[in-house]
Amino acid sequence: MTDHHIGMIVPSSNLTMETELPRMLAAREQVLPDDRFVFHAARARMQHVTPEQLKAMNEQAARAATELADARPDVVATACLVAIMAQGPGFHCTAEDDITAALRAEGAEAPVISSAGALLSGIAALGARRVAIVTPYMKPLTAAVVAYLEDAGVEVVDSLSLEVPDNLAVARLDPADLREHHRKVDVSGADALVLSACVQMPSLPSIEPVQDEVGIPVLSAATATTFRILSSLGLETRVPGAGALLDGTRVDPGALTRVA
């Protein structure tokens, strides 16, 4: 039995990353008991999902990474997705490199992933070229996410903004409501549906019910982040009840192209 130590850099007001990721990996332990997972979090201050607070939160990432380095994690994952995507196309590479440098300066060798980069890898692992997305953001921030995905070669055929600016309020959204919200999104031309393009908006209980209804793969920022964590650790990417991305058959293209 092996313990894998997972470092997480999370917004100070984020509740969902520390809920959904452990739940997924605990479910994995039930079917693959040789691997266990231990979580260590460092926080970066952010209360409201505004461009100013998102930028300020990014500036705290190196400090958070330095603190996590002392725990010698096996992998470090950073969220939130929109904080990175709002900085412009390709910024997840810059963010991952900066966090990696901070870890290496303290002697920590953990690979680094971001929820933004993970979502791109998850979409690619599903072979999807066209997606529909649901976000909790105000429309201008959803537009930034759409632009980021499209710059990376992913066509966004439709999107829904729930327009919740308070980050704690996002965490309190009922994931069951997504079983209705997704019906407001046109998925007829999509290869996959991103049910929550945000690691703060809960979605895990609705991933597979919505996937069964729409008939195409359904993923979220959280399931994509879990996929990258497992791939970065060299483990089978199988989590029961978490959608097509985590059925254990997908190859992570990000793990093939990014070197920690």
C-alpha positions as CSV (number, residue, x, y, z in Angstrom):
1,M,0.0,0.0,0.0
2,T,1.4,3.4,-1.1
3,D,0.6,6.8,0.3
4,H,0.7,9.6,-2.4
5,H,1.0,13.1,-1.0
6,I,-0.9,15.7,-3.0
7,G,-0.2,19.4,-2.6
8,M,-2.9,21.8,-3.5
9,I,-2.8,25.6,-4.0
10,V,-6.3,26.8,-3.6
11,P,-8.1,30.1,-3.4
12,S,-8.8,31.1,0.2
13,S,-12.5,30.9,-0.4
14,N,-12.5,27.6,-2.4
15,L,-14.2,24.7,-0.6
16,T,-14.9,22.4,-3.5
17,M,-11.4,21.4,-4.6
18,E,-10.8,20.0,-1.1
19,T,-14.1,18.2,-1.3
20,E,-14.5,16.7,-4.8
21,L,-10.9,15.6,-5.3
22,P,-10.6,13.7,-2.1
23,R,-14.0,12.1,-2.7
24,M,-12.9,10.9,-6.2
25,L,-9.7,9.5,-4.9
26,A,-11.4,7.8,-1.9
27,A,-13.8,6.2,-4.4
28,R,-10.8,5.0,-6.4
29,E,-9.3,3.5,-3.2
30,Q,-12.4,1.3,-2.9
31,V,-11.6,-0.4,-6.2
32,L,-7.8,0.0,-6.3
33,P,-6.8,-0.2,-2.6
34,D,-3.0,-0.4,-3.2
35,D,-2.9,3.4,-3.5
36,R,-4.0,5.9,-0.9
37,F,-4.0,9.7,-1.1
38,V,-3.0,12.4,1.5
39,F,-3.8,16.0,0.8
40,H,-1.9,19.2,1.9
41,A,-3.3,22.6,1.0
42,A,-1.8,26.1,0.9
43,R,-4.2,29.0,0.4
44,A,-4.0,32.2,-1.7
45,R,-6.4,35.0,-0.8
46,M,-9.4,35.5,-3.1
47,Q,-13.0,36.2,-2.1
48,H,-14.7,37.6,-5.2
49,V,-14.2,36.4,-8.8
50,T,-13.0,39.7,-10.3
51,P,-10.1,40.3,-12.6
52,E,-8.3,42.3,-9.9
53,Q,-8.6,39.6,-7.2
54,L,-7.8,36.8,-9.7
55,K,-4.5,38.6,-10.7
56,A,-3.6,39.2,-7.0
57,M,-4.2,35.5,-6.2
58,N,-1.9,34.4,-9.0
59,E,0.8,36.6,-7.5
60,Q,0.7,34.5,-4.3
61,A,1.3,31.2,-6.0
62,A,5.1,31.2,-5.5
63,R,4.7,31.8,-1.7
64,A,2.1,29.0,-1.5
65,A,4.4,26.6,-3.4
66,T,7.3,27.4,-1.1
67,E,5.2,26.5,1.9
68,L,4.0,23.2,0.2
69,A,7.6,22.3,-0.6
70,D,8.3,21.7,3.1
71,A,5.8,18.8,3.0
72,R,7.6,17.2,0.0
73,P,4.5,16.4,-2.0
74,D,4.5,13.9,-4.8
75,V,2.5,16.2,-7.1
76,V,1.2,19.8,-6.7
77,A,-2.1,21.0,-8.3
78,T,-3.1,24.6,-8.5
79,A,-6.6,26.1,-8.9
80,C,-8.6,28.2,-9.8
81,L,-9.1,27.7,-13.5
82,V,-10.3,31.2,-14.4
83,A,-7.6,33.0,-12.4
84,I,-5.1,31.5,-14.9
85,M,-7.3,31.7,-18.1
86,A,-8.1,35.4,-17.4
87,Q,-4.4,36.2,-17.8
88,G,-4.5,35.4,-21.5
89,P,-3.8,32.4,-23.8
90,G,-1.3,29.9,-22.7
91,F,-0.8,31.3,-19.2
92,H,-1.2,27.9,-17.6
93,C,2.3,27.1,-18.9
94,T,3.7,30.2,-17.3
95,A,1.9,29.5,-14.0
96,E,3.1,25.9,-13.9
97,D,6.7,26.9,-14.6
98,D,6.7,29.6,-11.9
99,I,5.3,27.1,-9.3
100,T,7.8,24.5,-10.4
101,A,10.7,27.0,-10.0
102,A,9.5,27.8,-6.5
103,L,9.4,24.1,-5.5
104,R,12.8,23.4,-7.1
105,A,14.3,26.3,-5.2
106,E,13.3,24.5,-2.0
107,G,14.5,21.1,-3.1
108,A,11.0,19.7,-3.9
109,E,10.8,17.6,-7.1
110,A,7.0,17.3,-7.5
111,P,5.4,17.7,-10.9
112,V,3.1,20.7,-11.2
113,I,-0.3,20.8,-12.8
114,S,-3.0,23.5,-13.1
115,S,-6.7,23.1,-13.4
116,A,-6.5,25.2,-16.6
117,G,-3.9,22.9,-18.2
118,A,-5.7,19.9,-16.9
119,L,-9.0,20.9,-18.6
120,L,-7.2,21.2,-21.9
121,S,-5.5,17.8,-21.4
122,G,-8.8,16.2,-20.4
123,I,-10.6,17.5,-23.5
124,A,-7.7,16.3,-25.7
125,A,-7.7,12.9,-23.9
126,L,-11.4,12.5,-24.8
127,G,-10.5,13.3,-28.5
128,A,-12.9,16.3,-28.3
129,R,-12.5,19.2,-30.7
130,R,-15.8,20.9,-29.9
131,V,-17.2,21.4,-26.5
132,A,-20.1,23.2,-24.7
133,I,-19.4,24.6,-21.2
134,V,-21.2,25.7,-18.1
135,T,-19.6,28.2,-15.8
136,P,-20.6,30.0,-12.6
137,Y,-18.9,33.2,-13.8
138,M,-20.1,36.6,-15.0
139,K,-20.3,36.7,-18.8
140,P,-17.1,38.6,-19.4
141,L,-15.1,35.9,-17.5
142,T,-16.9,33.1,-19.3
143,A,-15.9,34.9,-22.5
144,A,-12.2,34.8,-21.3
145,V,-12.5,31.0,-20.7
146,V,-14.0,30.6,-24.2
147,A,-11.2,32.6,-25.8
148,Y,-8.6,30.6,-23.9
149,L,-10.0,27.3,-25.0
150,E,-10.4,28.4,-28.6
151,D,-6.8,29.7,-28.7
152,A,-5.8,26.2,-27.7
153,G,-7.7,24.8,-30.7
154,V,-10.9,23.8,-28.9
155,E,-14.1,25.2,-30.4
156,V,-16.7,26.2,-27.9
157,V,-20.1,25.6,-29.6
158,D,-22.2,27.1,-26.7
159,S,-21.8,28.3,-23.1
160,L,-23.9,29.1,-20.1
161,S,-22.9,31.7,-17.4
162,L,-24.7,31.3,-14.1
163,E,-23.3,34.8,-13.1
164,V,-22.4,34.2,-9.4
165,P,-19.6,36.6,-8.5
166,D,-19.1,35.7,-4.8
167,N,-16.8,32.7,-4.6
168,L,-18.3,31.2,-1.4
169,A,-21.7,31.4,-3.0
170,V,-20.4,29.4,-5.9
171,A,-19.4,26.6,-3.5
172,R,-22.9,26.6,-2.1
173,L,-24.5,26.0,-5.5
174,D,-26.4,22.7,-5.6
175,P,-24.7,20.3,-8.0
176,A,-28.1,18.6,-8.7
177,D,-29.2,21.9,-10.4
178,L,-26.7,21.2,-13.2
179,R,-29.1,18.4,-14.3
180,E,-31.4,21.2,-15.4
181,H,-28.9,23.9,-16.2
182,H,-27.2,21.8,-18.9
183,R,-30.5,21.7,-20.8
184,K,-30.0,25.4,-21.5
185,V,-26.8,24.6,-23.5
186,D,-26.9,23.4,-27.1
187,V,-24.7,20.3,-27.2
188,S,-25.8,19.2,-30.6
189,G,-22.5,20.1,-32.2
190,A,-20.3,19.2,-29.2
191,D,-18.0,16.2,-28.7
192,A,-18.0,16.8,-24.9
193,L,-19.7,18.8,-22.3
194,V,-17.7,20.7,-19.6
195,L,-20.4,20.6,-16.9
196,S,-18.3,22.8,-14.5
197,A,-15.5,24.9,-16.0
198,C,-14.6,25.9,-12.4
199,V,-13.1,23.8,-9.6
200,Q,-15.3,25.8,-7.1
201,M,-18.7,24.9,-8.6
202,P,-19.7,21.5,-7.3
203,S,-20.7,19.0,-10.0
204,L,-19.4,15.5,-9.2
205,P,-22.8,13.9,-8.3
206,S,-24.2,15.1,-11.7
207,I,-21.4,14.1,-14.0
208,E,-22.6,10.6,-14.9
209,P,-26.4,11.3,-14.8
210,V,-25.9,14.2,-17.3
211,Q,-23.5,12.1,-19.4
212,D,-26.1,9.3,-19.6
213,E,-28.7,11.9,-20.7
214,V,-26.7,13.8,-23.3
215,G,-24.8,10.8,-24.8
216,I,-21.4,12.5,-25.0
217,P,-18.5,12.5,-22.5
218,V,-19.1,14.9,-19.6
219,L,-16.2,16.3,-17.6
220,S,-15.4,19.1,-15.2
221,A,-12.4,21.1,-14.1
222,A,-12.3,18.9,-11.0
223,T,-12.4,15.6,-12.9
224,A,-9.8,16.8,-15.3
225,T,-7.6,17.9,-12.4
226,T,-7.9,14.4,-10.8
227,F,-7.1,12.8,-14.2
228,R,-3.9,14.8,-14.4
229,I,-3.0,14.1,-10.8
230,L,-3.3,10.3,-11.4
231,S,-1.5,10.5,-14.7
232,S,1.4,12.6,-13.2
233,L,1.8,9.9,-10.5
234,G,1.9,7.2,-13.1
235,L,-1.3,5.6,-11.8
236,E,-4.3,4.2,-13.6
237,T,-6.7,7.0,-14.4
238,R,-9.8,5.2,-13.1
239,V,-12.3,6.6,-10.7
240,P,-15.8,5.0,-10.5
241,G,-18.7,7.3,-11.0
242,A,-16.7,10.2,-12.4
243,G,-17.4,10.2,-16.1
244,A,-15.8,9.0,-19.3
245,L,-12.5,10.9,-18.6
246,L,-11.8,8.7,-15.5
247,D,-12.9,5.3,-16.9
248,G,-9.2,4.2,-17.0
249,T,-8.9,4.0,-20.8
250,R,-7.8,7.6,-21.6
251,V,-4.2,8.7,-22.4
252,D,-3.1,12.0,-21.0
253,P,-1.4,14.0,-23.8
254,G,-0.3,16.6,-21.2
255,A,1.9,14.0,-19.4
256,L,3.6,13.2,-22.7
257,T,4.4,16.8,-23.6
258,R,5.0,18.6,-20.3
259,V,8.1,17.8,-18.3
260,A,8.2,18.9,-14.6
